[in-house]
Amino acid sequence: MNSNSFGGLSKETPVALSYKDLAKEVVSRLHIRLSSRITSDEWKCFCPYHEDKHPSMYINPDKFIYHCFQCGASGSLHQLYY
């Protein structure tokens, strides 16, 4: 067995993605429209649970959570995706 690999994974193989990368993946798969980035820590977007004229949902990719200030939906991005 090669000392640089373990079970088919090399040192260069990413084992886990960061929460921010996973959040980007969830947002893209659910086709959530990001309005703009408020800060690098929070994303403002349109809530998928109701019709929005103005973005009312915030996603914190570092904490992997979301909250809509209009309908009150909140939780982990896992809950939003599944």
C-alpha positions as CSV (number, residue, x, y, z in Angstrom):
1,M,0.0,0.0,0.0
2,N,1.3,3.4,-0.9
3,S,2.2,5.5,2.1
4,N,0.5,8.6,0.5
5,S,-2.9,6.9,0.2
6,F,-5.4,5.4,2.6
7,G,-8.3,3.4,1.3
8,G,-8.0,5.0,-2.2
9,L,-7.7,8.5,-0.8
10,S,-4.5,10.4,-1.4
11,K,-3.4,13.5,0.6
12,E,-4.6,15.7,-2.2
13,T,-8.2,14.2,-2.1
14,P,-10.5,16.6,-0.2
15,V,-12.2,14.5,2.5
16,A,-14.7,17.1,3.6
17,L,-16.0,20.4,2.3
18,S,-16.3,23.5,4.4
19,Y,-19.8,24.7,5.6
20,K,-19.5,27.6,3.2
21,D,-18.9,25.2,0.3
22,L,-21.8,23.0,1.3
23,A,-24.0,26.1,1.7
24,K,-23.1,27.2,-1.9
25,E,-24.0,23.7,-3.1
26,V,-27.4,23.8,-1.3
27,V,-28.2,27.3,-2.6
28,S,-27.4,26.2,-6.2
29,R,-29.3,22.9,-6.1
30,L,-32.4,24.6,-4.7
31,H,-32.2,27.4,-7.2
32,I,-32.4,30.0,-4.4
33,R,-31.9,33.5,-5.8
34,L,-29.2,35.4,-3.9
35,S,-30.0,39.1,-3.9
36,S,-26.6,40.3,-2.8
37,R,-24.0,39.5,-0.2
38,I,-24.6,41.7,2.8
39,T,-21.3,40.6,4.4
40,S,-19.0,37.7,3.8
41,D,-20.8,36.1,6.7
42,E,-24.4,36.4,5.6
43,W,-26.2,36.0,2.3
44,K,-29.5,37.8,1.7
45,C,-31.9,35.9,-0.6
46,F,-35.5,35.2,-1.6
47,C,-37.3,32.6,0.6
48,P,-38.3,29.4,-1.2
49,Y,-41.4,29.0,1.1
50,H,-43.4,32.0,-0.1
51,E,-43.5,34.7,-2.7
52,D,-41.1,37.5,-2.0
53,K,-41.0,40.9,-3.5
54,H,-38.0,41.7,-1.5
55,P,-35.4,39.3,-0.2
56,S,-36.3,38.3,3.4
57,M,-34.2,35.3,4.1
58,Y,-30.7,35.3,5.4
59,I,-28.2,32.4,5.1
60,N,-25.2,32.2,7.4
61,P,-22.9,29.8,5.5
62,D,-20.3,29.6,8.3
63,K,-22.9,28.4,10.8
64,F,-24.9,26.5,8.1
65,I,-28.2,28.1,9.2
66,Y,-31.0,30.1,7.6
67,H,-33.8,32.4,8.8
68,C,-36.6,34.1,7.0
69,F,-37.8,37.3,8.7
70,Q,-41.1,37.3,6.8
71,C,-42.5,33.8,7.4
72,G,-40.3,32.8,10.3
73,A,-38.8,29.7,8.7
74,S,-35.4,28.9,10.2
75,G,-33.1,26.0,10.8
76,S,-30.1,24.2,9.5
77,L,-29.5,24.2,5.8
78,H,-29.8,20.4,5.9
79,Q,-33.5,20.9,6.8
80,L,-33.9,23.3,3.9
81,Y,-32.4,20.8,1.5
82,Y,-34.1,17.6,2.7
